[in-house]
């Protein structure tokens, strides 16, 4: 941080979606396949957690929790210490409404 140089770089082996989150000495990414990876500040993998679908937004760190939104309208609360899933908020998506106009 003192000189602006890149500290480390890695390839998670999957397409990262939604962006990068950070907090509590973790760097957190989510992937198109629905996996959340958490790395320490040296770039060492701390844990990974498989979710139900593609991660849509950057994971958020909040008071030892990682909050993640997925493509199937679910929001997950993940323990930031070990990657265990603690809760899921499942919101039912509204169905698309088709209107047919006959002339």
N, CA, C and O atoms as a GROMACS GRO file, in nm:
protein
  412
    1UNK      N    1   0.081  -0.117   0.000
    1UNK     CA    2   0.000   0.000   0.000
    1UNK      C    3   0.087   0.126   0.000
    1UNK      O    4   0.044   0.231  -0.048
    2UNK      N    5   0.206   0.117   0.053
    2UNK     CA    6   0.290   0.235   0.063
    2UNK      C    7   0.345   0.280  -0.072
    2UNK      O    8   0.376   0.398  -0.090
    3UNK      N    9   0.358   0.188  -0.169
    3UNK     CA   10   0.417   0.227  -0.297
    3UNK      C   11   0.325   0.202  -0.418
    3UNK      O   12   0.361   0.239  -0.529
    4UNK      N   13   0.210   0.143  -0.398
    4UNK     CA   14   0.116   0.121  -0.508
    4UNK      C   15   0.150   0.004  -0.599
    4UNK      O   16   0.082  -0.016  -0.700
    5UNK      N   17   0.253  -0.072  -0.565
    5UNK     CA   18   0.290  -0.187  -0.649
    5UNK      C   19   0.198  -0.305  -0.622
    5UNK      O   20   0.144  -0.321  -0.512
    6UNK      N   21   0.181  -0.386  -0.723
    6UNK     CA   22   0.100  -0.507  -0.710
    6UNK      C   23   0.167  -0.604  -0.612
    6UNK      O   24   0.285  -0.636  -0.626
    7UNK      N   25   0.091  -0.649  -0.513
    7UNK     CA   26   0.147  -0.739  -0.411
    7UNK      C   27   0.144  -0.884  -0.458
    7UNK      O   28   0.239  -0.959  -0.435
    8UNK      N   29   0.036  -0.926  -0.523
    8UNK     CA   30   0.024  -1.062  -0.572
    8UNK      C   31  -0.086  -1.069  -0.676
    8UNK      O   32  -0.170  -0.980  -0.686
    9UNK      N   33  -0.085  -1.177  -0.751
    9UNK     CA   34  -0.185  -1.204  -0.853
    9UNK      C   35  -0.205  -1.354  -0.858
    9UNK      O   36  -0.111  -1.431  -0.839
   10UNK      N   37  -0.330  -1.395  -0.883
   10UNK     CA   38  -0.354  -1.538  -0.893
   10UNK      C   39  -0.466  -1.565  -0.991
   10UNK      O   40  -0.542  -1.476  -1.029
   11UNK      N   41  -0.474  -1.689  -1.032
   11UNK     CA   42  -0.578  -1.735  -1.123
   11UNK      C   43  -0.662  -1.837  -1.047
   11UNK      O   44  -0.610  -1.942  -1.007
   12UNK      N   45  -0.790  -1.808  -1.027
   12UNK     CA   46  -0.875  -1.900  -0.951
   12UNK      C   47  -0.920  -2.018  -1.036
   12UNK      O   48  -0.977  -2.113  -0.983
   13UNK      N   49  -0.896  -2.013  -1.167
   13UNK     CA   50  -0.932  -2.124  -1.254
   13UNK      C   51  -1.075  -2.119  -1.304
   13UNK      O   52  -1.120  -2.211  -1.373
   14UNK      N   53  -1.147  -2.012  -1.271
   14UNK     CA   54  -1.284  -1.993  -1.316
   14UNK      C   55  -1.303  -1.846  -1.348
   14UNK      O   56  -1.222  -1.762  -1.309
   15UNK      N   57  -1.410  -1.815  -1.422
   15UNK     CA   58  -1.441  -1.675  -1.453
   15UNK      C   59  -1.497  -1.607  -1.329
   15UNK      O   60  -1.597  -1.651  -1.273
   16UNK      N   61  -1.433  -1.498  -1.287
   16UNK     CA   62  -1.480  -1.420  -1.172
   16UNK      C   63  -1.593  -1.330  -1.219
   16UNK      O   64  -1.582  -1.261  -1.320
   17UNK      N   65  -1.702  -1.330  -1.142
   17UNK     CA   66  -1.816  -1.245  -1.174
   17UNK      C   67  -1.848  -1.157  -1.054
   17UNK      O   68  -1.818  -1.194  -0.941
   18UNK      N   69  -1.907  -1.044  -1.078
   18UNK     CA   70  -1.955  -0.959  -0.970
   18UNK      C   71  -1.852  -0.869  -0.906
   18UNK      O   72  -1.890  -0.776  -0.835
   19UNK      N   73  -1.725  -0.891  -0.927
   19UNK     CA   74  -1.623  -0.805  -0.868
   19UNK      C   75  -1.553  -0.868  -0.750
   19UNK      O   76  -1.573  -0.985  -0.718
   20UNK      N   77  -1.470  -0.788  -0.685
   20UNK     CA   78  -1.386  -0.834  -0.575
   20UNK      C   79  -1.429  -0.761  -0.448
   20UNK      O   80  -1.451  -0.640  -0.448
   21UNK      N   81  -1.440  -0.838  -0.339
   21UNK     CA   82  -1.471  -0.779  -0.208
   21UNK      C   83  -1.351  -0.795  -0.117
   21UNK      O   84  -1.265  -0.881  -0.139
   22UNK      N   85  -1.344  -0.712  -0.013
   22UNK     CA   86  -1.234  -0.720   0.082
   22UNK      C   87  -1.280  -0.675   0.219
   22UNK      O   88  -1.369  -0.591   0.231
   23UNK      N   89  -1.218  -0.731   0.321
   23UNK     CA   90  -1.246  -0.691   0.458
   23UNK      C   91  -1.196  -0.795   0.554
   23UNK      O   92  -1.184  -0.913   0.519
   24UNK      N   93  -1.165  -0.752   0.677
   24UNK     CA   94  -1.119  -0.847   0.778
   24UNK      C   95  -0.997  -0.925   0.737
   24UNK      O   96  -0.986  -1.042   0.772
   25UNK      N   97  -0.905  -0.865   0.663
   25UNK     CA   98  -0.783  -0.926   0.608
   25UNK      C   99  -0.811  -1.036   0.507
   25UNK      O  100  -0.728  -1.125   0.488
   26UNK      N  101  -0.927  -1.031   0.441
   26UNK     CA  102  -0.960  -1.125   0.334
   26UNK      C  103  -0.984  -1.050   0.204
   26UNK      O  104  -1.031  -0.936   0.203
   27UNK      N  105  -0.950  -1.116   0.094
   27UNK     CA  106  -0.988  -1.073  -0.040
   27UNK      C  107  -1.081  -1.182  -0.090
   27UNK      O  108  -1.045  -1.300  -0.090
   28UNK      N  109  -1.202  -1.144  -0.134
   28UNK     CA  110  -1.307  -1.242  -0.162
   28UNK      C  111  -1.359  -1.222  -0.303
   28UNK      O  112  -1.388  -1.110  -0.344
   29UNK      N  113  -1.370  -1.332  -0.378
   29UNK     CA  114  -1.425  -1.327  -0.514
   29UNK      C  115  -1.530  -1.436  -0.530
   29UNK      O  116  -1.525  -1.539  -0.463
   30UNK      N  117  -1.624  -1.412  -0.621
   30UNK     CA  118  -1.724  -1.512  -0.656
   30UNK      C  119  -1.713  -1.544  -0.804
   30UNK      O  120  -1.663  -1.463  -0.882
   31UNK      N  121  -1.759  -1.662  -0.842
   31UNK     CA  122  -1.741  -1.705  -0.980
   31UNK      C  123  -1.873  -1.734  -1.050
   31UNK      O  124  -1.979  -1.740  -0.989
   32UNK      N  125  -1.860  -1.752  -1.180
   32UNK     CA  126  -1.974  -1.785  -1.265
   32UNK      C  127  -2.034  -1.921  -1.228
   32UNK      O  128  -2.153  -1.943  -1.249
   33UNK      N  129  -1.954  -2.009  -1.173
   33UNK     CA  130  -2.002  -2.142  -1.133
   33UNK      C  131  -2.058  -2.145  -0.990
   33UNK      O  132  -2.095  -2.251  -0.941
   34UNK      N  133  -2.063  -2.030  -0.924
   34UNK     CA  134  -2.122  -2.022  -0.792
   34UNK      C  135  -2.031  -2.060  -0.677
   34UNK      O  136  -2.077  -2.108  -0.574
   35UNK      N  137  -1.902  -2.039  -0.693
   35UNK     CA  138  -1.807  -2.068  -0.586
   35UNK      C  139  -1.751  -1.935  -0.535
   35UNK      O  140  -1.716  -1.847  -0.613
   36UNK      N  141  -1.743  -1.922  -0.403
   36UNK     CA  142  -1.682  -1.804  -0.340
   36UNK      C  143  -1.547  -1.847  -0.285
   36UNK      O  144  -1.537  -1.946  -0.213
   37UNK      N  145  -1.443  -1.771  -0.321
   37UNK     CA  146  -1.307  -1.798  -0.274
   37UNK      C  147  -1.263  -1.683  -0.184
   37UNK      O  148  -1.286  -1.566  -0.217
   38UNK      N  149  -1.200  -1.716  -0.071
   38UNK     CA  150  -1.147  -1.615   0.020
   38UNK      C  151  -0.997  -1.638   0.036
   38UNK      O  152  -0.952  -1.748   0.068
   39UNK      N  153  -0.920  -1.532   0.013
   39UNK     CA  154  -0.775  -1.536   0.023
   39UNK      C  155  -0.729  -1.440   0.132
   39UNK      O  156  -0.791  -1.337   0.157
   40UNK      N  157  -0.618  -1.476   0.198
   40UNK     CA  158  -0.561  -1.383   0.296
   40UNK      C  159  -0.483  -1.275   0.222
   40UNK      O  160  -0.474  -1.278   0.099
   41UNK      N  161  -0.428  -1.180   0.295
   41UNK     CA  162  -0.361  -1.067   0.230
   41UNK      C  163  -0.231  -1.104   0.160
   41UNK      O  164  -0.174  -1.022   0.088
   42UNK      N  165  -0.184  -1.227   0.181
   42UNK     CA  166  -0.066  -1.275   0.110
   42UNK      C  167  -0.104  -1.355  -0.015
   42UNK      O  168  -0.016  -1.398  -0.089
   43UNK      N  169  -0.234  -1.374  -0.038
   43UNK     CA  170  -0.280  -1.448  -0.156
   43UNK      C  171  -0.298  -1.597  -0.135
   43UNK      O  172  -0.315  -1.671  -0.231
   44UNK      N  173  -0.296  -1.642  -0.010
   44UNK     CA  174  -0.313  -1.785   0.020
   44UNK      C  175  -0.463  -1.814   0.041
   44UNK      O  176  -0.531  -1.743   0.115
   45UNK      N  177  -0.512  -1.919  -0.026
   45UNK     CA  178  -0.652  -1.957  -0.013
   45UNK      C  179  -0.684  -1.996   0.131
   45UNK      O  180  -0.618  -2.082   0.189
   46UNK      N  181  -0.786  -1.932   0.188
   46UNK     CA  182  -0.830  -1.961   0.325
   46UNK      C  183  -0.947  -2.057   0.326
   46UNK      O  184  -0.954  -2.148   0.410
   47UNK      N  185  -1.042  -2.037   0.233
   47UNK     CA  186  -1.156  -2.126   0.223
   47UNK      C  187  -1.229  -2.100   0.091
   47UNK      O  188  -1.208  -1.998   0.025
   48UNK      N  189  -1.314  -2.196   0.055
   48UNK     CA  190  -1.404  -2.176  -0.058
   48UNK      C  191  -1.540  -2.233  -0.020
   48UNK      O  192  -1.549  -2.327   0.059
   49UNK      N  193  -1.644  -2.175  -0.078
   49UNK     CA  194  -1.780  -2.216  -0.044
   49UNK      C  195  -1.861  -2.224  -0.173
   49UNK      O  196  -1.866  -2.128  -0.250
   50UNK      N  197  -1.925  -2.338  -0.197
   50UNK     CA  198  -2.005  -2.356  -0.317
   50UNK      C  199  -2.148  -2.312  -0.290
   50UNK      O  200  -2.210  -2.353  -0.192
   51UNK      N  201  -2.200  -2.227  -0.379
   51UNK     CA  202  -2.336  -2.176  -0.368
   51UNK      C  203  -2.421  -2.232  -0.482
   51UNK      O  204  -2.374  -2.313  -0.561
   52UNK      N  205  -2.545  -2.187  -0.489
   52UNK     CA  206  -2.642  -2.247  -0.582
   52UNK      C  207  -2.630  -2.200  -0.726
   52UNK      O  208  -2.669  -2.274  -0.817
   53UNK      N  209  -2.577  -2.081  -0.750
   53UNK     CA  210  -2.564  -2.034  -0.887
   53UNK      C  211  -2.462  -1.920  -0.894
   53UNK      O  212  -2.399  -1.886  -0.794
   54UNK      N  213  -2.448  -1.863  -1.012
   54UNK     CA  214  -2.350  -1.758  -1.038
   54UNK      C  215  -2.358  -1.644  -0.936
   54UNK      O  216  -2.466  -1.598  -0.900
   55UNK      N  217  -2.242  -1.599  -0.893
   55UNK     CA  218  -2.234  -1.485  -0.801
   55UNK      C  219  -2.250  -1.357  -0.884
   55UNK      O  220  -2.174  -1.333  -0.977
   56UNK      N  221  -2.350  -1.275  -0.848
   56UNK     CA  222  -2.383  -1.157  -0.928
   56UNK      C  223  -2.318  -1.028  -0.881
   56UNK      O  224  -2.300  -0.936  -0.961
   57UNK      N  225  -2.283  -1.019  -0.754
   57UNK     CA  226  -2.227  -0.894  -0.703
   57UNK      C  227  -2.100  -0.922  -0.625
   57UNK      O  228  -2.074  -1.036  -0.585
   58UNK      N  229  -2.021  -0.818  -0.605
   58UNK     CA  230  -1.898  -0.834  -0.527
   58UNK      C  231  -1.935  -0.878  -0.385
   58UNK      O  232  -2.022  -0.817  -0.324
   59UNK      N  233  -1.870  -0.981  -0.333
   59UNK     CA  234  -1.897  -1.023  -0.195
   59UNK      C  235  -1.870  -0.908  -0.098
   59UNK      O  236  -1.773  -0.835  -0.113
   60UNK      N  237  -1.956  -0.893   0.001
   60UNK     CA  238  -1.943  -0.787   0.101
   60UNK      C  239  -1.901  -0.849   0.234
   60UNK      O  240  -1.956  -0.950   0.276
   61UNK      N  241  -1.802  -0.787   0.298
   61UNK     CA  242  -1.757  -0.830   0.430
   61UNK      C  243  -1.821  -0.740   0.534
   61UNK      O  244  -1.815  -0.617   0.523
   62UNK      N  245  -1.882  -0.801   0.636
   62UNK     CA  246  -1.947  -0.723   0.742
   62UNK      C  247  -1.940  -0.801   0.872
   62UNK      O  248  -2.006  -0.903   0.887
   63UNK      N  249  -1.860  -0.753   0.965
   63UNK     CA  250  -1.851  -0.810   1.100
   63UNK      C  251  -1.840  -0.962   1.102
   63UNK      O  252  -1.924  -1.031   1.160
   64UNK      N  253  -1.737  -1.015   1.038
   64UNK     CA  254  -1.707  -1.158   1.033
   64UNK      C  255  -1.805  -1.239   0.948
   64UNK      O  256  -1.811  -1.361   0.960
   65UNK      N  257  -1.881  -1.170   0.863
   65UNK     CA  258  -1.971  -1.235   0.768
   65UNK      C  259  -1.935  -1.193   0.627
   65UNK      O  260  -1.890  -1.080   0.604
   66UNK      N  261  -1.954  -1.284   0.533
   66UNK     CA  262  -1.944  -1.251   0.391
   66UNK      C  263  -2.084  -1.266   0.335
   66UNK      O  264  -2.146  -1.372   0.348
   67UNK      N  265  -2.134  -1.161   0.272
   67UNK     CA  266  -2.269  -1.160   0.217
   67UNK      C  267  -2.257  -1.166   0.065
   67UNK      O  268  -2.184  -1.087   0.005
   68UNK      N  269  -2.329  -1.260   0.004
   68UNK     CA  270  -2.318  -1.283  -0.140
   68UNK      C  271  -2.456  -1.299  -0.202
   68UNK      O  272  -2.543  -1.365  -0.146
   69UNK      N  273  -2.476  -1.237  -0.319
   69UNK     CA  274  -2.601  -1.251  -0.394
   69UNK      C  275  -2.576  -1.336  -0.517
   69UNK      O  276  -2.477  -1.316  -0.588
   70UNK      N  277  -2.666  -1.431  -0.542
   70UNK     CA  278  -2.651  -1.521  -0.656
   70UNK      C  279  -2.761  -1.499  -0.760
   70UNK      O  280  -2.861  -1.432  -0.734
   71UNK      N  281  -2.740  -1.557  -0.876
   71UNK     CA  282  -2.829  -1.539  -0.989
   71UNK      C  283  -2.968  -1.598  -0.973
   71UNK      O  284  -3.057  -1.565  -1.051
   72UNK      N  285  -2.988  -1.684  -0.876
   72UNK     CA  286  -3.120  -1.743  -0.854
   72UNK      C  287  -3.196  -1.669  -0.743
   72UNK      O  288  -3.282  -1.728  -0.676
   73UNK      N  289  -3.165  -1.541  -0.724
   73UNK     CA  290  -3.233  -1.451  -0.629
   73UNK      C  291  -3.211  -1.488  -0.483
   73UNK      O  292  -3.294  -1.454  -0.399
   74UNK      N  293  -3.102  -1.555  -0.452
   74UNK     CA  294  -3.071  -1.588  -0.313
   74UNK      C  295  -2.959  -1.498  -0.262
   74UNK      O  296  -2.873  -1.454  -0.338
   75UNK      N  297  -2.963  -1.471  -0.131
   75UNK     CA  298  -2.857  -1.397  -0.064
   75UNK      C  299  -2.805  -1.488   0.047
   75UNK      O  300  -2.882  -1.538   0.128
   76UNK      N  301  -2.674  -1.508   0.050
   76UNK     CA  302  -2.611  -1.599   0.145
   76UNK      C  303  -2.533  -1.523   0.251
   76UNK      O  304  -2.470  -1.422   0.223
   77UNK      N  305  -2.539  -1.574   0.373
   77UNK     CA  306  -2.454  -1.528   0.482
   77UNK      C  307  -2.353  -1.638   0.510
   77UNK      O  308  -2.389  -1.748   0.552
   78UNK      N  309  -2.226  -1.607   0.488
   78UNK     CA  310  -2.118  -1.706   0.502
   78UNK      C  311  -2.026  -1.662   0.616
   78UNK      O  312  -1.990  -1.545   0.626
   79UNK      N  313  -1.988  -1.757   0.701
   79UNK     CA  314  -1.894  -1.729   0.808
   79UNK      C  315  -1.758  -1.695   0.746
   79UNK      O  316  -1.700  -1.777   0.675
   80UNK      N  317  -1.707  -1.574   0.773
   80UNK     CA  318  -1.582  -1.529   0.713
   80UNK      C  319  -1.460  -1.604   0.766
   80UNK      O  320  -1.354  -1.597   0.704
   81UNK      N  321  -1.473  -1.674   0.877
   81UNK     CA  322  -1.359  -1.747   0.933
   81UNK      C  323  -1.334  -1.881   0.867
   81UNK      O  324  -1.219  -1.923   0.850
   82UNK      N  325  -1.443  -1.950   0.828
   82UNK     CA  326  -1.424  -2.085   0.774
   82UNK      C  327  -1.502  -2.114   0.645
   82UNK      O  328  -1.489  -2.223   0.590
   83UNK      N  329  -1.583  -2.020   0.597
   83UNK     CA  330  -1.657  -2.040   0.473
   83UNK      C  331  -1.785  -2.119   0.487
   83UNK      O  332  -1.849  -2.151   0.387
   84UNK      N  333  -1.824  -2.150   0.609
   84UNK     CA  334  -1.948  -2.228   0.626
   84UNK      C  335  -2.069  -2.138   0.603
   84UNK      O  336  -2.071  -2.021   0.641
   85UNK      N  337  -2.169  -2.196   0.540
   85UNK     CA  338  -2.292  -2.123   0.510
   85UNK      C  339  -2.377  -2.119   0.636
   85UNK      O  340  -2.408  -2.224   0.693
   86UNK      N  341  -2.415  -2.000   0.681
   86UNK     CA  342  -2.492  -1.985   0.804
   86UNK      C  343  -2.639  -1.957   0.779
   86UNK      O  344  -2.724  -2.000   0.857
   87UNK      N  345  -2.671  -1.886   0.670
   87UNK     CA  346  -2.811  -1.861   0.639
   87UNK      C  347  -2.827  -1.830   0.490
   87UNK      O  348  -2.731  -1.794   0.421
   88UNK      N  349  -2.951  -1.847   0.443
   88UNK     CA  350  -2.986  -1.816   0.305
   88UNK      C  351  -3.119  -1.743   0.304
   88UNK      O  352  -3.215  -1.789   0.366
   89UNK      N  353  -3.125  -1.632   0.234
   89UNK     CA  354  -3.250  -1.562   0.213
   89UNK      C  355  -3.292  -1.594   0.071
   89UNK      O  356  -3.223  -1.557  -0.024
   90UNK      N  357  -3.403  -1.660   0.058
   90UNK     CA  358  -3.451  -1.706  -0.073
   90UNK      C  359  -3.575  -1.627  -0.111
   90UNK      O  360  -3.682  -1.646  -0.054
   91UNK      N  361  -3.559  -1.538  -0.206
   91UNK     CA  362  -3.671  -1.456  -0.252
   91UNK      C  363  -3.720  -1.511  -0.384
   91UNK      O  364  -3.642  -1.528  -0.478
   92UNK      N  365  -3.846  -1.537  -0.393
   92UNK     CA  366  -3.903  -1.591  -0.516
   92UNK      C  367  -3.909  -1.480  -0.619
   92UNK      O  368  -3.962  -1.372  -0.593
   93UNK      N  369  -3.854  -1.507  -0.737
   93UNK     CA  370  -3.859  -1.410  -0.845
   93UNK      C  371  -3.999  -1.403  -0.902
   93UNK      O  372  -4.071  -1.502  -0.907
   94UNK      N  373  -4.037  -1.284  -0.944
   94UNK     CA  374  -4.166  -1.268  -1.008
   94UNK      C  375  -4.161  -1.326  -1.149
   94UNK      O  376  -4.065  -1.303  -1.223
   95UNK      N  377  -4.263  -1.402  -1.187
   95UNK     CA  378  -4.263  -1.457  -1.322
   95UNK      C  379  -4.284  -1.346  -1.425
   95UNK      O  380  -4.345  -1.243  -1.397
   96UNK      N  381  -4.231  -1.370  -1.543
   96UNK     CA  382  -4.251  -1.274  -1.651
   96UNK      C  383  -4.397  -1.280  -1.696
   96UNK      O  384  -4.456  -1.388  -1.701
   97UNK      N  385  -4.451  -1.168  -1.729
   97UNK     CA  386  -4.588  -1.161  -1.774
   97UNK      C  387  -4.588  -1.137  -1.924
   97UNK      O  388  -4.529  -1.040  -1.971
   98UNK      N  389  -4.653  -1.223  -1.997
   98UNK     CA  390  -4.663  -1.207  -2.141
   98UNK      C  391  -4.801  -1.155  -2.175
   98UNK      O  392  -4.902  -1.205  -2.126
   99UNK      N  393  -4.804  -1.055  -2.258
   99UNK     CA  394  -4.931  -1.000  -2.302
   99UNK      C  395  -4.941  -1.022  -2.452
   99UNK      O  396  -4.851  -0.986  -2.527
  100UNK      N  397  -5.050  -1.083  -2.494
  100UNK     CA  398  -5.073  -1.108  -2.636
  100UNK      C  399  -5.184  -1.015  -2.681
  100UNK      O  400  -5.292  -1.013  -2.624
  101UNK      N  401  -5.156  -0.940  -2.784
  101UNK     CA  402  -5.255  -0.849  -2.839
  101UNK      C  403  -5.295  -0.901  -2.977
  101UNK      O  404  -5.212  -0.916  -3.066
  102UNK      N  405  -5.422  -0.928  -2.992
  102UNK     CA  406  -5.474  -0.974  -3.120
  102UNK      C  407  -5.533  -0.856  -3.194
  102UNK      O  408  -5.610  -0.778  -3.137
  103UNK      N  409  -5.498  -0.842  -3.318
  103UNK     CA  410  -5.549  -0.730  -3.397
  103UNK      C  411  -5.647  -0.781  -3.501
  103UNK      O  412  -5.701  -0.702  -3.578
   0.00000   0.00000   0.00000
